[in-house]
Amino acid sequence: MHGTTLSFRAGDDLAKQTRALANSVGLKSSDYIRQAVREKNEHVMAQRIATLSKELSTEHLAFNEALEGSLADGLD
């Protein structure tokens, strides 16, 4: 697998905790971080989709309510 290297500064406590947790689940710290970032990205995307879905639902509800008034406009 060819990948791009990302680097960031982490405090000693975060680095130690990350290494310990990665070790406890049998992963290298880089794999642990990769998985955590992937899960966070999926979570953020799911939140975004939920927000957009709610906005679209609100728009459709308003549109349908506007059409309700036209049902009795005399057209057959």
C-alpha positions as CSV (number, residue, x, y, z in Angstrom):
1,M,0.0,0.0,0.0
2,H,1.3,3.4,-1.0
3,G,0.3,6.1,1.3
4,T,1.0,9.7,2.3
5,T,2.6,10.5,5.6
6,L,0.8,12.7,8.0
7,S,2.5,14.1,11.0
8,F,1.3,16.0,14.0
9,R,2.5,17.0,17.4
10,A,1.0,15.1,20.3
11,G,1.6,15.8,23.9
12,D,3.5,13.1,25.9
13,D,0.3,12.0,27.7
14,L,-1.6,11.5,24.4
15,A,1.3,9.6,22.9
16,K,1.7,7.3,25.9
17,Q,-2.0,6.7,26.1
18,T,-2.2,6.0,22.4
19,R,0.7,3.6,22.4
20,A,-0.7,1.8,25.5
21,L,-4.2,1.4,24.0
22,A,-2.8,0.3,20.6
23,N,-0.7,-2.3,22.4
24,S,-3.6,-3.5,24.4
25,V,-5.6,-4.3,21.3
26,G,-2.7,-5.7,19.4
27,L,-2.1,-2.9,16.9
28,K,0.9,-0.8,16.0
29,S,0.2,2.8,17.1
30,S,0.1,3.9,13.5
31,D,-2.6,1.4,12.7
32,Y,-4.5,2.4,15.8
33,I,-4.4,6.0,14.9
34,R,-5.3,5.2,11.3
35,Q,-8.4,3.3,12.5
36,A,-9.3,6.0,14.9
37,V,-9.2,8.7,12.3
38,R,-11.2,6.6,9.8
39,E,-13.8,6.0,12.5
40,K,-13.9,9.7,13.3
41,N,-14.3,10.6,9.6
42,E,-17.2,8.2,9.3
43,H,-18.8,9.7,12.4
44,V,-18.5,13.2,11.0
45,M,-19.8,12.2,7.6
46,A,-22.8,10.4,9.3
47,Q,-23.6,13.6,11.3
48,R,-23.4,15.7,8.1
49,I,-25.7,13.3,6.2
50,A,-28.2,13.4,9.1
51,T,-28.1,17.2,9.2
52,L,-28.6,17.4,5.4
53,S,-31.4,14.8,5.6
54,K,-33.2,16.8,8.3
55,E,-32.9,20.0,6.3
56,L,-34.2,18.3,3.2
57,S,-37.1,16.8,5.2
58,T,-38.0,20.2,6.5
59,E,-38.0,21.7,3.0
60,H,-40.2,18.8,1.7
61,L,-42.6,19.2,4.6
62,A,-42.9,23.0,3.9
63,F,-43.4,22.2,0.2
64,N,-46.1,19.6,0.8
65,E,-47.9,21.9,3.2
66,A,-47.9,24.6,0.6
67,L,-49.4,22.1,-1.9
68,E,-52.1,21.1,0.6
69,G,-53.8,24.5,0.0
70,S,-54.0,23.9,-3.7
71,L,-56.1,20.7,-3.3
72,A,-59.3,22.7,-3.0
73,D,-58.6,25.2,-5.7
74,G,-61.4,24.0,-7.9
75,L,-59.5,21.8,-10.3
76,D,-60.8,18.4,-11.0
